[in-house]
Amino acid sequence: MLLLLLAAAVLSILLFAFLWNLQPHFWKMVGRIPGFDLDQEAFEKTLQEEAGKYTLPETGSTEQDAEEQLKGFLDLADAYTGMAVYDEESGWYICSTYPSIMDQLVFGSPIDVGYRMTRGKGETFFQTAVSFQNKDALINITSYHASRVVYPYFFFCLAASILFFLFCILAFIRRKMDAVLQIKEEVLRMASGDLTHSLPDFGEDEIGILSEELDHLRLTLDEQIRQETASRQANQDLITTMSHDLRTPLTILRGYLEVLQLKKAPPAMQEEYLERCLQKTDDIKNMTDKMFEYALIYEETEQIDPVPMKIDFLAQCLNDNCDFLQLAGFTVQLSLAETDAYLLGDNIILKRIFHNLFSNILKYGDKRKPVQIVSEMDAQTFKVTIQNGIRQDTANIESNRIGLQSAEKMAELHKGSLYVFQGEDTYSAVLRLPAEQI
């Protein structure tokens, strides 16, 4: 905007100078119109001829008496011409006549302003000697005929320059306002829900940056809405599927329990029915765990309420899960670091992290290879590394990585990280949690 103002000002000044330099040519062209300009030679000749008809007042006469005596001679000057009569011998001022146009408000004010602004450009002055009946005199003649062209032409040049300056500024402002209006239309379009229409590019100024950032906002909103729609649909599908899947084992479980309650089962089958009931409760538990893991992954606003706890709590969780692995037939090699460090976390969510990791070992781990678990304290990070072999018959086992994704999300809630590496026959997971030394 500043550069535009400076450029427009310079160009306006140059335009005024160019037009004003054409003024003499314009005056010369207009001056050819008969009666428009004062014919200096003809006017001097008329004054010399008419002066012989009048007598100059004697020395000591008042100016009013002189004007009355030379009234007819002074009336030879028109409204744009002024004359002053001086005694040629003594140089004394005798009388004068003033251009009547200067006394008219409509013409006098512009002439006065134009005279000041053009430094008398519209005024013509010349002198001539005439002979009256009794003595000679000098006549100073001031003509304002040129003011009828010079001053209007000056105001025309000034107006043209100002209009050019305003045109440049207003054209720039209009262009920017058109851009603002286009952005307004696009914002209203976005507010109505249409996020597919991109905002136009308006360059690298403030409006262009605003348009670009709004377009980024549009893309972000569109992506978030798509993700939210997909998440909502996934949750809806999950609820529908889980409700259907839960209904079957619950119905079977209820049937077994009713048979046992009514004591209609043979004594030899009661143990088997109880075993089947326990199996169905395990199925229901696995399904509900999966539903909670799905909810954790797709819930964007879940937060935890961390409390200070010692690293010993994590060591206890590792020991408990290692005992369970050993009962399941795995060989465990456990190495725990001794430290007095503590961390901020949620004990229930931390238990769920290890539950998911060790459940993964139970599902895919090879019992012929030892499960190696190592914990260590490094600077301000508590690190747990779990490594085990992978069974060769796991290719047909369905996996959707929901457990690992939920564990990663739970680690992020604690400002930590979980990295999983899987080779051909080796599986390892590295959990890092921020901790402080006491």
Helices and strands as residue ranges (DSSP letters): H 2-21, H 23-31, H 40-51, H 63-69, H 71-74, E 81-87, E 93-97, G 100-103, H 105-118, E 124-131, E 136-143, H 147-191, H 206-261, H 267-298, E 307-310, H 311-327, E 332-335, E 342-345, H 347-364, E 371-378, E 381-389, H 402-413, E 417-422, E 426-434
